[in-house]
Amino acid sequence: MKRRSVLALASAPVFAFKKAPGLRVAPFAAEVTPPLGTPLCVGLVTPGTSVADPLEARGLVLLPEGQQPIVLCAVDWLGIGNSSHDRWRAALALAAGTIPSRVAVQTVHQHDAPGDDASAEELLRMRDLPGVLQSEQFAQAALQGVVAAVRKAKSSRVTHVSVGSAAVKDIASNRRIVSPEGKFLFQRFTACKALPQCDAPVGVIDPMLDSVSFWDKERRVATLSYYATHPMSYYGKGAISADFVGAARREQTETFAIHFTGAGGNIGAGKYNDGSPENRARLASRLSDGMKAARAAEQKFPVETLRWKVVSPPLPLRPEFTEEKILADLENPKLIPRDRANAGRYLAWHRLVKAGRRIDIPALRLGPVNLVHMPGELFVEYQLAARKMRPNGETVSMAAYGDYGPMYIGTRKAYAEGGYETSIVSRVGPGVEDVLLGALREVLL
C-alpha cells in the first residue's frame, strides 16, 4: 500500500450515522491479524510464523444528542505510538464524523502481536532498516479495515447504562519485588517458576474488573470491561495470538464485548503462571469468570448526563537520555537491528516531546460512571488513585496503553527503587507522577 493511501482518507466521505434523540451507540469490529512474517512486539520477539487465534480491533461510536460523536477503540496489538497514534485517531474521527480529540485508541498489549510507530519507522527507513519494527504496509491496511468497520457500524438507541464490578481471582500480581528498605530485588515477569520469589505476596494490585453495558430496553447492545494486568501467558515463539485476554473476551457470547487493559505496567500473572501452554486456558477461564461476575453485578441507570473532557499535560523527559546518546545508538552499525529499532522509537518520542507534543487524557462521564483513557504502560498506583477521586458510589474505570510513545510510566517512588520498568524502557522522568495525578484530578472534576 502506498503512503498516500491513508492521507487519502481525508477526502473520503464521512459515514453518516443516523441521529436520534438521546444516546445511540454503534459497535464495530475488524480483524487486525498480520500476515506471517510480520514483526511482533515491535521486533523484540520472533516474527509471526503461525496464527494461534485472530487479533481484533473492537470499539464503540457513541452518538450523544447535541454533541459530536465519541469513539472508544481497543486493538489487540502491543502498542500504537507517536504519529501512528495520531494517525489512528484522525482516521477514526473522520470515519465517525467527529474530531480526533473525541477519539480514544488503546491497545490491549498482547506481545505476540504487532506494534505501530510510523515516526520510528521513518527514522529506521532513512537508515536502511525498514521493516525491523513493523510492516508499514500492513499497519496502514489494518487501519483502513477498522475505518471501514466504523463506517459500516449500525447504531442502536440506549435506554439505560449499567455498571458492575467483581474481583478477579488468581491472575494479577505485582511484578516488582522490593525490600522493606525500598531496594528493588526481583522482577516477577509474565511467567515465573522454580524460584522462591514467584510465590512472594501478591503486592499492590487492583483486583477489580469493571463492566459497563449499554442497553436498548432489555437488550444488551455492548459491554466494556476494564482489568489491570499484562495480558500474556507466554509469548515469543512466533504464534500470533490475542492470548488469554482475547480468549476470555471471545467467551462473552451474550454481549458485544470490548476489553480494555487497565494500568497494568507493573502487574502480571507471574505468581499464578509458570508459562506452560496449558495455563493459558486456566487464566482465560478466570478472566472470563470475572467478566461474567461483573456483568451479573451490574446495576442499571438512565443516561441523564454525558460529558467528554480532555486535558493535555506535557510529560517530562528523562534527563539522562539525551538526543545525542539515543542517536548514537540508532546510528551504531555494531548494534543488532532490534536494538537500533528501539533507539528509533526512543528518538521519535524524544523529538516529538522536545517539539512540544502533549498527550491527550480524555474522560467520559456517564452519570455515576467515569471512563479514563491513559497513555503508556502505566503503573497500577495511578488507577488506584483515580478510583478515589470521585465521590462514594461513583465508578472510575481506567484504560491504559493509549499513546505508546512514553512506554512505561512509573511512580516517583519506583524510579528511586530501580528495576526494569523504570530503566531505559521508561521514557519519562519521576516528575511524571505529579503531572499525571494533577491531570487526573482535573479531568475527573
HELIX and SHEET records of a PDB file:
HELIX    1   1 ARG A    4  LEU A    7  1                                   4    
HELIX    2   2 ALA A    8  SER A   11  5                                   4    
HELIX    3   3 CYS A   41  GLY A   43  5                                   3    
HELIX    4   4 SER A   83  ALA A   96  1                                  14    
HELIX    5   5 PRO A  100  ARG A  102  5                                   3    
HELIX    6   6 ALA A  118  ARG A  125  1                                   8    
HELIX    7   7 GLU A  136  LYS A  152  1                                  17    
HELIX    8   8 PRO A  196  ASP A  199  5                                   4    
HELIX    9   9 ASP A  243  ARG A  250  1                                   8    
HELIX   10  10 GLY A  270  TYR A  272  5                                   3    
HELIX   11  11 PRO A  277  ALA A  296  1                                  20    
HELIX   12  12 GLU A  323  GLU A  331  1                                   9    
HELIX   13  13 PRO A  337  LYS A  354  1                                  18    
HELIX   14  14 VAL A  380  ARG A  387  1                                   8    
HELIX   15  15 ARG A  412  GLU A  417  1                                   6    
HELIX   16  16 TYR A  420  THR A  422  5                                   3    
HELIX   17  17 VAL A  432  LEU A  444  1                                  13    
SHEET    1   A 5 VAL A 103  THR A 107  0                                        
SHEET    2   A 5 ILE A  70  VAL A  75  1                                        
SHEET    3   A 5 GLU A  56  PRO A  64 -1                                        
SHEET    4   A 5 LEU A  23  GLU A  31 -1                                        
SHEET    5   A 5 SER A 156  VAL A 158 -1                                        
SHEET    1   B 2 SER A  50  VAL A  51  0                                        
SHEET    2   B 2 ALA A 239  ILE A 240  1                                        
SHEET    1   C 5 ALA A 257  THR A 261  0                                        
SHEET    2   C 5 ARG A 219  TYR A 227  1                                        
SHEET    3   C 5 MET A 208  ASP A 216 -1                                        
SHEET    4   C 5 HIS A 160  ALA A 167 -1                                        
SHEET    5   C 5 GLN A 299  PHE A 301 -1                                        
SHEET    1   D 2 SER A 173  ASN A 174  0                                        
SHEET    2   D 2 ILE A 267  GLY A 268 -1                                        
SHEET    1   E 2 ARG A 176  VAL A 178  0                                        
SHEET    2   E 2 PHE A 184  GLN A 187 -1                                        
SHEET    1   F 4 LEU A 306  VAL A 311  0                                        
SHEET    2   F 4 ILE A 361  LEU A 366 -1                                        
SHEET    3   F 4 VAL A 369  HIS A 373 -1                                        
SHEET    4   F 4 THR A 395  ALA A 399  1                                        
SHEET    1   G 2 GLU A 377  LEU A 378  0                                        
SHEET    2   G 2 TYR A 408  ILE A 409  1                                        
END                                                                             
